[in-house]
Amino acid sequence: MSDDDTARRAHELDATIRVGKKGVESVADELDRQLGDAELVKVKFLRSARGGTDTETLADELAAAAGAELYRTRGNTAVFSR
């Protein structure tokens, strides 16, 4: 699959995981599970999760915690793959 196809699919995804005030550790297992079923998973970082940090930093932390690859971030969302 080309990068253009992957980018299009990532854009069309709905966020299936939301990270809130409990942080990335609380959703790492769920991201891992969903990546077992899907090639890409979109995650939304709520304002309560971001606090004084940015989406890119939180996405990197979530990727490390879930053993996932960060595909891209945009605004308050991130897309992960294996």
C-alpha positions in Angstrom: 0.0 0.0 0.0 1.4 3.4 -1.0 2.0 6.2 1.5 -0.8 8.2 -0.2 -3.2 5.4 0.4 -2.2 5.1 4.0 -2.5 8.9 4.5 -6.0 8.8 3.0 -7.1 5.9 5.2 -5.6 7.6 8.3 -7.5 10.8 7.5 -10.8 9.0 7.1 -10.5 7.1 10.4 -12.7 7.9 13.4 -10.9 8.1 16.7 -11.7 4.9 18.6 -9.6 5.8 21.7 -9.7 8.9 23.8 -7.0 9.8 26.2 -8.2 11.9 29.2 -7.0 12.9 32.6 -5.9 9.3 33.5 -3.2 9.6 30.8 -1.7 7.3 28.2 -1.0 4.4 30.5 -4.7 3.9 31.0 -5.3 3.3 27.3 -2.0 1.6 26.2 -3.5 -2.0 26.5 -6.5 -0.9 24.5 -4.4 0.5 21.7 -2.3 -2.7 21.6 -5.5 -4.7 21.4 -7.0 -2.6 18.6 -3.8 -2.8 16.6 -4.2 -6.5 16.7 -7.4 -6.1 14.7 -6.7 -3.1 12.5 -3.7 -1.7 10.6 -4.2 1.9 11.8 -5.8 3.3 15.0 -6.7 6.9 15.6 -6.5 8.3 19.1 -7.8 11.7 20.3 -6.0 13.5 23.1 -8.5 15.4 25.2 -7.6 18.8 26.8 -7.5 17.1 30.2 -4.7 14.8 29.0 -2.6 17.4 27.4 -2.2 19.7 30.4 1.1 21.4 29.9 2.4 19.2 27.1 1.7 18.7 23.4 0.0 16.0 21.4 3.3 14.8 19.8 4.9 14.2 23.2 1.8 12.3 24.5 1.6 10.3 21.3 5.3 9.3 21.6 4.7 8.2 25.2 1.6 6.2 24.1 3.5 4.5 21.3 6.2 3.4 23.7 3.7 2.1 26.3 1.7 0.1 23.7 4.6 -1.1 21.6 3.2 0.7 18.6 4.6 3.0 15.9 3.4 6.6 15.7 2.3 7.2 12.1 1.5 10.9 12.4 -0.1 13.5 14.6 -2.4 16.3 13.5 -4.1 18.7 15.8 -5.2 16.8 18.9 -5.2 13.4 17.2 -2.6 10.8 16.4 -2.6 7.7 14.2 -0.7 4.5 15.2 0.3 1.4 13.4 2.5 -1.7 14.1 
